Amino acid sequence: MAETTSDPPKQYVQSHAAHAFVQDLLTHHGVKPENATIIAKCLVSADLRGVDTHGINRLPSYLARVRAGVLNAQAEPTLSQLTPVVAQVDGHNGFGFLAAHMGMHSAVAMAREFGIGMVSIKHSNHFGMSAWVVQQALDEGGMMSLVFTNSSPALPVWGGREKLMGVSPIACGAPGGEGQMPFILDMAPSVAARGKIYKALRRGEKIPGDWALDQDGQRTEDPAQALKGVMLPMGGPKGSALAIMMDVFSGVLSGSEFAGGVTNPYDPSKPADVGHFLIAIKPDLFMDLKEFKERMQYLHEKVVGCERMAGVDRIYFPGELEQLCQVEREKTGIPYVEAEIQALNKEAELVGSQRIQSVSSK
């Protein structure tokens, strides 16, 4: 693999232009306009937050699955109310964004009335960045939330060498204090998200040597070789156990695939059958909201204001870096490399939808 000596030049796209591009492209593939709006918002929000691995560059892989008939672009999720605080969503092999959006909307509604809402989701697909589901809980009801999903095998269990567990993110959130950004945690149980490997491959970049093993079990900086091998769990057995936990709550409990059965979102051979698990919680269950926010404000101040280790200029609250990135990208636009722009416009040309428009390059 050729080494890169500098970052490739970027083209900047305003978020509203990216949103319009995604919505038009999806509707040309049979997605209802209101559903295309939801999906576009979720994908663009990932790019705004700097989670480029889960943004609009995922579209070619999603649409390849649509064309192969293993993802139903016209499917509508359905909800079954099981108890006053428990529901299940069947994604019917449609876009995971739609199933998760319906699920969190239901969880928030239950939590608003009963204090907590829990939703299991089956027969779904990849839903991108988990943080958008957390943000939905915050936006719709100021709710705390837990967001789990399982995913296709990429990690070995600790002590193993085969791909068995997914790089399945665990996410949660809570409202912040007055005038503060909320607490949003979105992390994978691997050293790095697998999407970062695909991003490096797409951009012709190397990866750090502690991210993955090649198919011979050797550490590698080549993303192509890493994708033939396995990702490495963070913290050894701890990351492995977290990945298993995500499979229990998202796969086993929901009735979706598990134990290595979820299909890779880049594999157009068969349905993915992903499972999700969502919880929304009223933050003022045990105290009034004013006191809760004051306590969150105190926690924030203690975290960011604690004594720093050598070489550290600033300590960030979970989710703060991504939220600061969003503020910046809403001004400057979202950066993409030329290869990414070309891949997206190739998708547009296939169906005659609008091309993505950049505003500047550097």
C-alpha positions, 0 to 999 in steps of 0.5 A, a space after each residue: 500500500 502506498 504511503 501518504 505524505 499529507 492529507 488529501 485536499 478536501 472539498 467543503 459541502 454545506 450541511 443543507 446541501 448534503 441533506 438535500 443531496 441525500 434526500 433526493 438520492 433516496 427518493 429516487 430509490 423509492 424511499 418516501 420523502 418523509 422517511 428520506 428526510 429522517 435518514 438524511 438528517 441522521 447521516 448529515 448529523 454524523 458528518 457535522 459531528 466529525 463522525 465521518 465514518 457514519 455519514 453520507 459516505 455510507 450511502 453507496 454501501 446502503 444503496 448497493 444493498 437496496 439494488 441487490 434486493 437485501 434492504 427494502 427501501 420502501 419498508 415501513 417499521 411497525 410498533 407493537 405495544 407490549 406493556 405501558 412501558 415496553 414496546 417492540 419495533 419490527 424494522 421489516 428489513 428497511 433502513 435502520 434509521 427509520 426503525 430506531 427513530 420510531 423506537 426512540 419516539 415511542 420510548 420518549 412518549 412512554 417515559 414522559 408518562 410513566 418515567 421510563 420507556 423501553 423498546 426492542 427492535 428486530 429485523 433492522 439494518 445499520 442505523 449509522 451513528 448511535 449519537 443521533 438516537 441519543 440526541 433524539 431523546 434529548 430533543 423530543 423530551 429532554 430525556 436520558 437514554 441508553 442506545 444499544 445495537 449489535 452488528 456484523 462480526 469484526 472482533 474476536 472474543 478474548 482468547 479467540 482468533 475468529 470474527 464473532 462479535 460486532 464492533 457494536 457501539 454503546 451510547 447514552 446521554 443526559 441533559 446538561 446543566 443550564 446553558 451547557 452542552 448535554 452529556 453524550 457518550 457514543 463508543 465502540 468496544 474496539 480500539 477504533 470503529 471499523 468504519 475508520 478502517 473503511 475510511 482509511 481505505 477509501 482515502 488511501 491512508 494508513 491506520 495505527 498499528 494497534 487497531 487490527 490484526 491481518 488474517 495471519 494474526 499480525 498487527 497491520 497498518 494497511 486497512 485492506 489487510 485489516 479488513 481481511 483480519 479482525 479488529 482488536 477489542 479495547 482493554 482486552 477482555 473488557 472490550 470483548 465482554 462489552 461486545 457480548 453484552 451488546 449481542 445479548 441485549 440487541 440480538 438475543 433479546 429482540 429475536 434478531 441475528 446474534 453470535 456472528 449472524 448479522 450481515 456486514 453492511 458492505 455485503 449485498 448478499 443477504 439481509 442483515 437482521 440487526 437488533 437494537 435496544 433503546 431506553 428513555 428515562 425522565 431525568 426528574 424521576 427522583 428529584 426536580 429537574 432544576 436540581 438534576 441540572 444543577 448536579 449535572 452542571 457541578 459534574 461538568 465543572 468538576 470533570 473539565 476543571 480537574 487537574 490535568 496530566 502533563 501535556 494536556 491543555 484541556 479536558 473535554 466532557 463526553 460528547 463535547 468535542 463532537 458538538 464543538 466540531 458541529 458548531 465549526 462545520 455548520 459554519 465552514 461546511 463538511 469536508 470530503 475528499 475528491 474520491 468521496 465526492 466522486 463516489 456519491 455523484 456516481 450514485 446520483 448519476 445511476 438514478 438521475 438525481 442531483 449531484 452534490 455541490 461543494 462550496 470550496 476546496 483546500 
